[in-house]
Amino acid sequence: MLIDAHCHLANLSSKYLLSTLLDEAQIYGIEGYLSNALTSEEVRIYQDLNDKRVKFSAGVHPHFEECTLRVEDINRLAEQKAIWAVGEIGLDRNGPPLPQQQALFEEQLKIASDFGLPVVLHIVGFQTEAWQIIRKYPLRYLIHGYAGSLPAFELFAKQENIRFTISERILRLDKTELLQAMIDSGKYLFETDITAQYVQAKELNPLLRLVILVSRVEQFSGIPLDELLQVQADNYQQLLGSGI
């Protein structure tokens, strides 16, 4: 069973009928999605969709100008038990001044702590600064799309409460060492991070990128598909506290 551990299905709905994409992807073995909301409209789309295959998180992004959610929105969604996690949140070297990002980051970590929710992390640069913050909050973390330095990865990976997603970003030749380390850690899930912006011309179903991604990891690692998916299932269980 395949799970896309980070994607933006509501955003993708501007170009496709989601129900059609989901049904077709299920034929290829994709059974579930940990999707993300960054705007109030995206929250509405997920709530209207009401599809058991899709769980969504919500957060105030550190560097995405179109993000319309505010901290009070995240608190409300957590109170309503509408979200599986807080995020994606974190630090980004391209974002506002670091102290401003750190304050926003901690506000949302406190919400996750108050409601016992996992956290989806967006960390671009500032790995040390992010580490210093999250170590104060013993939560369940998913660092999505990590493509930073190997030493920083090794620092994060030492913590039992942190998981990662393998994405196309680390299938490049210059990221081979990081990809191998992530596989060796056994703390991975798989993601497409698909949005409408990433869709290619005449692409019929971008959700199927997940099948290609996992196949490439299988070829790279030499690990049989069923073993890769079992590792993902175990990490999903650890992250969400329930099975796929």
Backbone bond lengths (Angstrom), bond angles and torsions (degrees), N, CA, C in turn:
res aa  C-N    CA-C-N  psi(-1)  N-CA   C-N-CA  omega(-1)  CA-C   N-CA-C  phi
1 M - - - 1.461 - - 1.529 109.71 -
2 L 1.316 116.62 128.09 1.460 122.23 179.96 1.522 110.83 -96.77
3 I 1.331 115.47 141.48 1.458 122.70 176.12 1.522 108.18 -129.17
4 D 1.319 117.48 129.75 1.463 121.06 172.04 1.526 106.68 -88.93
5 A 1.330 116.21 108.63 1.461 121.09 -170.34 1.523 114.02 -84.08
6 H 1.324 117.61 -4.10 1.474 119.74 171.92 1.521 109.11 -162.02
7 C 1.327 114.98 119.02 1.463 120.90 179.88 1.523 108.20 -156.66
8 H 1.323 115.30 175.42 1.468 121.06 -177.24 1.536 108.53 -130.17
9 L 1.321 115.38 70.24 1.460 120.42 -173.82 1.521 112.62 -64.45
10 A 1.317 118.00 -39.84 1.468 119.83 -179.60 1.517 110.54 -61.73
11 N 1.314 116.55 -40.85 1.460 120.94 176.28 1.525 110.42 -62.48
12 L 1.314 115.95 -39.67 1.461 121.27 -179.40 1.521 111.91 -65.99
13 S 1.317 116.84 -23.77 1.468 120.73 -177.12 1.524 112.98 -66.08
14 S 1.325 117.77 -10.73 1.465 120.02 175.72 1.521 111.53 -70.71
15 K 1.337 116.62 -15.82 1.467 120.60 -178.56 1.523 113.76 -119.13
16 Y 1.317 117.32 -18.09 1.462 120.83 -174.67 1.528 110.59 -137.68
17 L 1.319 115.49 159.13 1.456 121.64 168.96 1.525 107.02 -84.46
18 L 1.316 116.55 113.27 1.459 120.20 -172.14 1.520 113.36 -59.55
19 S 1.312 117.41 -41.78 1.465 119.65 -177.28 1.523 111.27 -59.11
20 T 1.322 116.94 -37.33 1.467 120.88 178.58 1.525 110.87 -66.91
21 L 1.331 116.67 -45.23 1.461 120.58 178.45 1.523 111.16 -60.42
22 L 1.321 116.37 -45.96 1.462 120.95 -177.07 1.517 111.76 -64.00
23 D 1.313 116.80 -42.11 1.466 120.61 -179.26 1.524 110.78 -65.62
24 E 1.328 116.74 -42.86 1.466 119.45 179.30 1.526 110.59 -66.65
25 A 1.322 117.36 -43.31 1.463 120.64 -179.52 1.523 111.23 -62.67
26 Q 1.316 116.75 -32.10 1.462 120.15 179.48 1.523 110.98 -64.45
27 I 1.303 117.31 -32.24 1.466 121.24 176.62 1.526 110.42 -60.42
28 Y 1.335 115.73 -32.07 1.465 121.57 -179.80 1.533 112.16 -91.06
29 G 1.323 116.79 9.47 1.451 120.52 173.46 1.508 116.27 95.65
30 I 1.344 118.08 4.28 1.462 120.43 178.66 1.524 108.07 -87.31
31 E 1.316 115.68 110.40 1.465 121.12 -169.82 1.526 114.43 -104.71
32 G 1.325 117.56 -16.84 1.455 118.32 -175.24 1.513 113.25 -155.66
33 Y 1.337 114.85 161.76 1.465 121.82 -175.07 1.525 109.74 -142.82
34 L 1.322 115.67 132.82 1.460 122.05 167.63 1.520 105.40 -103.32
35 S 1.310 115.33 93.85 1.456 120.90 -172.48 1.524 110.14 -98.11
36 N 1.334 115.55 177.14 1.458 120.00 -171.18 1.517 111.30 -136.08
37 A 1.333 115.34 143.65 1.466 122.13 174.71 1.522 109.20 -118.73
38 L 1.333 115.24 132.77 1.464 121.36 177.84 1.521 112.16 -122.10
39 T 1.332 116.60 -4.03 1.464 120.83 178.81 1.526 109.62 -135.94
40 S 1.312 115.57 161.61 1.468 120.29 177.48 1.520 110.98 -63.16
41 E 1.325 116.67 -36.07 1.463 120.56 178.80 1.522 110.62 -64.96
42 E 1.319 117.67 -39.44 1.457 120.06 178.54 1.527 111.22 -65.66
43 V 1.310 117.34 -37.96 1.472 120.25 174.73 1.522 109.80 -58.49
44 R 1.329 116.44 -46.05 1.471 120.85 179.80 1.525 110.96 -60.12
45 I 1.333 116.88 -41.75 1.466 120.84 -179.16 1.528 110.58 -60.96
46 Y 1.319 117.31 -45.29 1.466 119.73 179.03 1.522 111.61 -63.81
47 Q 1.305 116.31 -41.63 1.463 119.30 -178.51 1.523 111.30 -67.39
48 D 1.320 116.93 -36.20 1.465 120.41 176.49 1.523 111.28 -71.61
49 L 1.334 116.64 -35.20 1.466 120.98 -179.93 1.527 110.34 -63.16
50 N 1.313 116.58 -47.97 1.467 122.12 175.17 1.526 111.65 48.08
51 D 1.335 115.55 51.55 1.459 122.52 -177.97 1.530 108.57 -106.70
52 K 1.320 117.17 125.65 1.461 121.22 -176.35 1.524 112.76 -62.90
53 R 1.319 117.06 -18.77 1.464 119.80 179.15 1.522 112.33 -76.54
54 V 1.318 116.62 -14.46 1.471 121.52 -172.63 1.525 110.85 -116.78
55 K 1.324 115.81 120.15 1.462 122.10 168.31 1.526 106.98 -109.51
56 F 1.331 116.97 144.23 1.466 117.15 179.80 1.520 111.96 -128.47
57 S 1.318 113.33 148.01 1.462 122.22 173.31 1.520 107.57 -108.52
58 A 1.323 116.35 166.48 1.464 120.92 177.57 1.522 108.91 -146.92
59 G 1.332 115.05 142.51 1.454 119.35 179.57 1.513 111.04 -163.55
60 V 1.320 115.39 165.66 1.464 121.55 174.61 1.522 106.96 -93.19
61 H 1.315 115.49 109.63 1.464 123.30 -174.41 1.526 110.43 -68.28
62 P 1.343 118.20 143.73 1.463 119.54 -179.39 1.524 114.30 -73.30
63 H 1.354 116.47 -20.65 1.469 118.46 -175.57 1.530 110.13 -155.07
64 F 1.324 116.13 69.27 1.465 121.44 175.80 1.514 106.22 -149.62
65 E 1.327 115.90 103.06 1.460 120.84 -170.48 1.520 113.31 -61.35
66 E 1.332 117.33 -25.85 1.458 120.54 -177.73 1.530 112.86 -83.57
67 C 1.319 117.38 -2.69 1.466 120.66 177.88 1.523 109.47 -68.37
68 T 1.320 116.50 120.19 1.472 121.03 -178.01 1.521 112.73 -106.33
69 L 1.314 117.45 -6.53 1.457 120.09 -179.75 1.528 110.64 -71.21
70 R 1.321 115.01 149.89 1.454 122.12 177.11 1.532 109.12 -121.87
71 V 1.306 115.83 166.52 1.467 120.14 -177.19 1.525 111.03 -56.95
72 E 1.320 117.01 -39.35 1.469 119.52 179.98 1.531 111.70 -64.79
73 D 1.338 117.49 -29.82 1.466 120.55 176.10 1.524 110.37 -66.15
74 I 1.331 116.00 -41.91 1.461 120.13 -179.04 1.523 110.21 -65.42
75 N 1.311 115.98 -40.69 1.466 120.03 178.31 1.532 110.79 -62.50
76 R 1.324 116.24 -41.97 1.472 120.65 179.91 1.528 110.78 -64.56
77 L 1.331 117.54 -44.93 1.461 121.09 179.94 1.529 110.92 -64.01
78 A 1.324 116.29 -36.66 1.466 119.86 176.84 1.527 110.61 -66.11
79 E 1.320 116.58 -42.38 1.466 120.63 177.54 1.522 111.17 -60.36
80 Q 1.327 116.40 -38.15 1.463 121.63 -178.59 1.528 112.58 -79.20
81 K 1.322 117.17 -4.57 1.471 123.03 -176.25 1.524 110.86 57.57
82 A 1.330 115.01 36.71 1.462 120.96 -178.14 1.519 112.33 -87.05
83 I 1.335 117.77 -21.24 1.459 121.42 -173.79 1.523 110.68 -116.53
84 W 1.332 115.25 148.15 1.467 118.98 178.29 1.523 111.05 -84.91
85 A 1.356 116.36 -21.57 1.464 120.87 -177.45 1.518 109.59 -156.20
86 V 1.320 115.71 163.13 1.460 122.28 170.01 1.523 107.46 -94.34
87 G 1.324 117.00 127.87 1.459 119.80 178.72 1.512 112.35 143.02
88 E 1.299 117.66 165.42 1.427 121.86 20.39 1.526 110.53 -91.41
89 I 1.324 114.21 132.88 1.459 121.30 -178.78 1.524 108.19 -133.53
90 G 1.328 116.60 165.47 1.455 118.38 177.79 1.503 113.16 153.37
91 L 1.340 114.88 -141.35 1.458 122.62 -178.23 1.518 109.21 -132.05
92 D 1.336 116.01 145.46 1.462 121.37 -178.45 1.525 108.68 -143.26
93 R 1.321 116.33 126.15 1.471 120.43 -177.11 1.522 112.97 -63.31
94 N 1.336 117.09 -16.38 1.461 121.31 179.63 1.528 112.77 -94.93
95 G 1.318 116.80 1.08 1.456 121.39 -174.33 1.517 114.09 -89.54
96 P 1.327 116.96 -163.22 1.466 122.77 178.54 1.531 111.09 -62.31
97 P 1.340 117.77 176.35 1.468 120.39 177.35 1.529 111.80 -51.65
98 L 1.322 115.66 141.55 1.463 121.07 -173.55 1.529 113.78 -54.60
99 P 1.327 120.31 -45.11 1.477 118.52 179.87 1.526 112.92 -58.11
100 Q 1.327 116.70 -35.95 1.466 120.70 177.67 1.525 110.47 -65.62
101 Q 1.329 116.51 -43.43 1.464 120.45 178.22 1.527 111.16 -64.59
102 Q 1.310 116.48 -41.95 1.467 119.92 -178.60 1.528 111.47 -62.14
103 A 1.323 115.96 -41.30 1.470 119.74 -179.96 1.524 110.91 -64.18
104 L 1.342 116.85 -44.46 1.462 121.48 178.73 1.526 110.74 -63.50
105 F 1.310 115.93 -41.87 1.463 122.17 179.20 1.536 110.12 -58.39
106 E 1.313 116.12 -49.75 1.467 119.50 -177.33 1.523 112.54 -67.51
107 E 1.320 117.33 -35.15 1.467 119.66 176.36 1.518 110.67 -56.08
108 Q 1.328 115.77 -42.97 1.463 120.21 -176.32 1.524 111.91 -78.17
109 L 1.327 116.95 -31.92 1.460 119.25 174.17 1.525 110.83 -63.62
110 K 1.306 116.46 -35.06 1.468 120.09 177.69 1.528 110.86 -65.41
111 I 1.332 116.89 -36.90 1.466 119.89 176.06 1.526 109.99 -63.44
112 A 1.338 116.20 -47.21 1.464 120.09 178.56 1.526 110.64 -58.32
113 S 1.318 116.15 -40.81 1.462 120.50 179.05 1.525 111.36 -65.68
114 D 1.323 116.60 -42.99 1.469 120.76 -178.95 1.522 112.06 -61.64
115 F 1.343 116.62 -35.74 1.463 120.53 -174.48 1.530 113.16 -105.85
116 G 1.326 117.23 4.33 1.457 120.43 177.47 1.513 113.68 65.66
117 L 1.331 116.79 35.83 1.458 121.37 -176.78 1.528 111.90 -100.53
118 P 1.332 117.36 148.39 1.463 120.45 170.07 1.532 110.43 -66.03
119 V 1.325 115.86 171.05 1.460 121.86 -179.05 1.527 109.54 -131.75
120 V 1.328 116.27 132.12 1.463 122.35 173.15 1.522 107.55 -96.96
121 L 1.328 116.11 120.93 1.456 121.37 -173.90 1.522 112.63 -102.30
122 H 1.334 114.60 137.35 1.463 123.97 170.61 1.523 105.55 -114.54
123 I 1.332 116.38 109.51 1.463 120.46 -178.33 1.521 108.81 -127.14
124 V 1.320 116.17 110.15 1.463 122.66 176.41 1.522 106.78 -123.45
125 G 1.339 116.50 108.36 1.450 119.55 -169.73 1.521 109.17 69.77
126 F 1.303 116.74 -174.59 1.474 121.97 175.94 1.529 112.62 50.72
127 Q 1.346 117.22 33.56 1.465 118.51 -178.74 1.529 112.02 -62.05
128 T 1.322 116.44 -42.82 1.464 119.61 -179.53 1.522 111.03 -63.75
129 E 1.331 115.93 -42.62 1.460 120.37 179.75 1.531 111.19 -64.27
130 A 1.333 115.64 -40.58 1.470 119.40 177.63 1.528 110.50 -63.97
131 W 1.314 115.83 -42.21 1.458 120.55 179.88 1.527 111.20 -60.15
132 Q 1.327 115.82 -42.92 1.464 119.96 -178.62 1.529 111.79 -63.14
133 I 1.329 116.33 -29.46 1.463 119.74 178.83 1.523 111.55 -80.09
134 I 1.333 116.81 -50.53 1.467 118.41 -172.13 1.523 112.30 -69.76
135 R 1.315 117.50 -23.10 1.469 118.23 178.93 1.531 111.02 -66.49
136 K 1.333 116.76 -17.66 1.472 120.74 177.50 1.523 112.06 -81.31
137 Y 1.336 116.33 -13.15 1.467 120.97 -176.13 1.528 108.54 -123.26
138 P 1.329 119.28 100.29 1.467 122.58 -177.10 1.531 111.91 -76.38
139 L 1.326 115.00 70.73 1.459 121.98 -178.04 1.524 110.01 -108.14
140 R 1.309 116.53 176.34 1.466 121.78 173.44 1.524 107.95 -91.00
141 Y 1.326 116.01 124.49 1.462 120.82 -173.68 1.527 111.81 -119.44
142 L 1.340 114.53 142.32 1.458 122.14 169.24 1.524 107.02 -121.51
143 I 1.331 116.72 110.69 1.462 120.48 175.83 1.519 107.12 -86.54
144 H 1.313 116.10 109.46 1.456 119.31 -173.50 1.526 110.79 -90.07
145 G 1.327 115.14 141.22 1.461 121.79 173.11 1.512 114.84 58.98
146 Y 1.327 118.20 30.36 1.457 119.49 -176.46 1.523 110.40 -63.87
147 A 1.340 115.56 129.42 1.465 121.24 178.01 1.522 110.23 -141.75
148 G 1.333 116.23 25.86 1.458 121.19 -177.92 1.518 112.31 -84.14
149 S 1.315 115.60 -154.49 1.461 120.65 -174.93 1.526 111.22 -73.22
150 L 1.327 114.78 154.03 1.465 120.30 177.06 1.533 111.72 -66.70
151 P 1.338 119.60 -43.51 1.473 118.40 177.95 1.529 113.42 -58.52
152 A 1.332 116.93 -39.73 1.468 119.33 178.80 1.525 110.48 -66.88
153 F 1.333 116.70 -40.07 1.467 119.50 176.02 1.524 110.41 -58.13
154 E 1.327 116.64 -45.57 1.462 120.51 -178.11 1.526 111.20 -62.73
155 L 1.333 116.38 -34.55 1.461 120.44 176.96 1.526 110.78 -63.83
156 F 1.345 116.05 -48.93 1.462 120.21 179.27 1.529 111.50 -64.41
157 A 1.331 116.12 -40.79 1.466 120.71 -172.82 1.523 112.86 -67.69
158 K 1.323 117.50 -17.96 1.466 120.15 178.24 1.526 111.93 -67.42
159 Q 1.320 116.06 -20.34 1.464 120.33 -176.19 1.527 110.94 -87.47
160 E 1.300 116.64 128.29 1.464 121.75 -176.91 1.521 112.21 -63.92
161 N 1.334 117.46 -25.32 1.466 120.75 -173.64 1.523 113.85 -91.43
162 I 1.331 118.24 11.15 1.467 121.46 -177.86 1.523 110.39 -116.65
163 R 1.327 115.81 131.75 1.456 123.23 173.55 1.529 108.95 -120.96
164 F 1.331 116.50 166.23 1.456 122.42 -177.00 1.522 110.14 -132.95
165 T 1.322 116.38 161.37 1.462 119.76 169.73 1.517 109.52 -111.15
166 I 1.311 115.06 139.91 1.463 121.61 170.40 1.519 107.20 -88.99
167 S 1.329 115.66 126.72 1.462 121.19 -178.48 1.524 109.81 -130.04
168 E 1.319 115.64 174.62 1.465 120.30 176.95 1.522 111.85 -58.98
169 R 1.326 117.23 -24.88 1.467 120.77 -177.02 1.527 112.88 -59.01
170 I 1.326 117.56 -28.68 1.464 118.55 -178.03 1.528 112.23 -109.29
171 L 1.319 116.75 18.31 1.463 120.13 172.57 1.522 111.48 -92.74
172 R 1.337 116.32 2.51 1.461 121.31 177.43 1.533 109.87 -76.68
173 L 1.336 115.48 157.85 1.460 120.23 -178.60 1.522 112.10 -61.27
174 D 1.336 116.77 -34.84 1.466 119.01 -177.63 1.529 112.59 -76.54
175 K 1.329 117.18 -3.46 1.466 121.08 179.41 1.535 112.08 -115.66
176 T 1.324 116.46 14.44 1.463 120.29 -176.53 1.528 112.44 -58.23
177 E 1.325 116.18 -42.23 1.467 119.93 -178.27 1.528 110.87 -64.75
178 L 1.332 116.13 -40.41 1.464 120.21 178.43 1.522 110.86 -66.21
179 L 1.324 117.24 -43.46 1.462 121.08 178.64 1.521 110.67 -59.20
180 Q 1.336 116.47 -44.94 1.461 119.47 -179.91 1.523 111.28 -63.35
181 A 1.334 115.85 -40.51 1.466 119.37 179.25 1.520 111.17 -64.25
182 M 1.328 116.52 -38.66 1.458 120.24 -179.73 1.530 110.42 -66.79
183 I 1.319 116.14 -41.45 1.463 119.84 177.32 1.529 110.36 -63.87
184 D 1.334 115.64 -45.83 1.466 120.24 -178.69 1.530 111.90 -62.41
185 S 1.322 116.69 -29.23 1.469 120.02 -179.23 1.524 111.94 -67.60
186 G 1.335 116.31 -26.50 1.463 120.32 -177.20 1.514 113.40 68.93
187 K 1.349 117.11 20.47 1.472 120.40 -174.39 1.525 110.92 -117.92
188 Y 1.302 117.05 39.58 1.457 120.83 -171.27 1.524 113.37 -116.63
189 L 1.337 113.52 153.14 1.453 123.91 163.52 1.529 105.25 -127.57
190 F 1.323 117.17 -178.66 1.464 120.78 -177.58 1.523 110.36 -119.28
191 E 1.326 116.35 144.42 1.465 120.23 179.95 1.524 111.74 -140.57
192 T 1.347 115.27 154.10 1.469 120.83 170.22 1.520 111.85 -102.87
193 D 1.335 117.96 -28.30 1.473 123.36 -173.59 1.533 110.35 56.46
194 I 1.318 117.14 29.15 1.462 120.58 -172.90 1.527 111.82 -68.71
195 T 1.330 115.01 135.61 1.459 123.93 172.48 1.520 107.69 -134.58
196 A 1.314 116.30 169.78 1.464 120.18 177.08 1.522 110.98 -59.92
197 Q 1.316 116.85 -32.73 1.460 121.76 -178.13 1.526 112.00 -64.00
198 Y 1.333 117.04 -31.04 1.459 121.05 -175.54 1.529 113.56 -88.00
199 V 1.315 117.62 -6.13 1.464 120.70 -176.97 1.526 110.29 -68.16
200 Q 1.317 115.88 136.05 1.457 121.30 178.53 1.525 110.33 -91.26
201 A 1.310 115.82 157.14 1.463 121.21 179.84 1.530 110.21 -56.42
202 K 1.313 115.94 132.09 1.461 123.91 176.96 1.536 113.42 65.82
203 E 1.332 117.43 17.27 1.464 120.28 176.42 1.526 108.74 -75.03
204 L 1.316 116.96 117.13 1.458 121.00 -171.90 1.523 112.93 -76.37
205 N 1.323 116.63 -40.12 1.468 119.49 179.73 1.523 109.86 -147.82
206 P 1.320 117.39 94.80 1.469 120.31 -177.71 1.522 114.09 -66.44
207 L 1.323 118.18 -14.61 1.465 119.91 177.10 1.528 111.34 -64.76
208 L 1.326 116.24 -24.14 1.461 120.47 -178.22 1.523 112.47 -73.53
209 R 1.321 117.01 -6.22 1.463 119.37 173.72 1.527 111.18 -58.18
210 L 1.318 116.17 -28.17 1.462 119.79 -179.63 1.523 111.07 -62.05
211 V 1.317 116.96 -39.74 1.465 121.35 179.33 1.523 109.97 -61.15
212 I 1.327 116.15 -43.22 1.464 121.14 179.77 1.523 110.60 -66.22
213 L 1.324 116.33 -43.09 1.463 120.92 179.62 1.522 111.41 -57.94
214 V 1.312 116.55 -50.89 1.466 120.32 -177.43 1.524 110.52 -64.55
215 S 1.326 117.20 -36.96 1.462 120.79 177.37 1.526 111.16 -62.35
216 R 1.315 116.80 -40.25 1.468 120.51 179.00 1.527 111.23 -67.16
217 V 1.317 116.92 -37.86 1.466 120.08 177.14 1.527 109.87 -66.82
218 E 1.316 116.74 -39.15 1.466 120.81 177.05 1.526 110.35 -60.05
219 Q 1.330 116.78 -45.28 1.460 120.97 179.93 1.526 111.39 -65.51
220 F 1.316 116.34 -41.50 1.465 120.69 -178.83 1.523 111.36 -65.84
221 S 1.315 116.12 -44.63 1.466 120.88 -171.31 1.519 114.14 -86.45
222 G 1.330 116.28 -26.20 1.455 119.54 -173.38 1.516 112.97 75.78
223 I 1.328 116.27 7.57 1.467 121.25 178.58 1.526 108.85 -87.39
224 P 1.319 119.06 129.86 1.469 120.60 -179.76 1.525 111.84 -58.53
225 L 1.317 115.57 149.32 1.459 121.43 -177.32 1.520 112.36 -54.83
226 D 1.326 117.28 -43.95 1.463 118.70 -176.53 1.526 111.71 -63.65
227 E 1.329 117.49 -31.05 1.466 120.32 177.44 1.526 111.14 -72.41
228 L 1.329 117.40 -41.19 1.466 120.69 176.76 1.525 110.72 -59.42
229 L 1.317 115.42 -43.52 1.464 119.45 -177.82 1.521 111.84 -71.41
230 Q 1.325 117.43 -29.83 1.464 119.39 176.33 1.525 110.87 -68.92
231 V 1.341 116.47 -38.97 1.468 119.72 175.93 1.523 109.46 -61.59
232 Q 1.346 116.23 -44.48 1.458 119.41 178.22 1.531 110.91 -60.43
233 A 1.312 117.19 -43.85 1.467 120.79 -179.49 1.528 111.24 -61.90
234 D 1.329 116.78 -40.50 1.465 120.48 178.78 1.527 110.84 -64.43
235 N 1.333 116.39 -41.53 1.464 120.04 -179.84 1.523 111.84 -70.78
236 Y 1.305 116.24 -34.21 1.468 120.81 174.54 1.529 109.65 -60.64
237 Q 1.313 115.61 -44.41 1.469 121.13 178.47 1.527 110.84 -60.65
238 Q 1.323 116.63 -44.85 1.463 120.61 179.73 1.522 111.30 -64.52
239 L 1.318 116.29 -37.67 1.460 121.20 -175.40 1.522 112.29 -74.59
240 L 1.329 116.54 -45.99 1.457 120.95 -174.90 1.520 113.85 -97.33
241 G 1.323 116.14 -15.78 1.455 118.59 -177.96 1.509 113.21 79.18
242 S 1.333 116.29 10.96 1.467 121.24 177.87 1.515 108.46 -151.87
243 G 1.332 116.24 158.85 1.447 121.07 -178.07 1.516 112.78 -77.88
244 I 1.330 113.94 170.21 1.464 120.71 179.21 1.521 109.66 -69.20
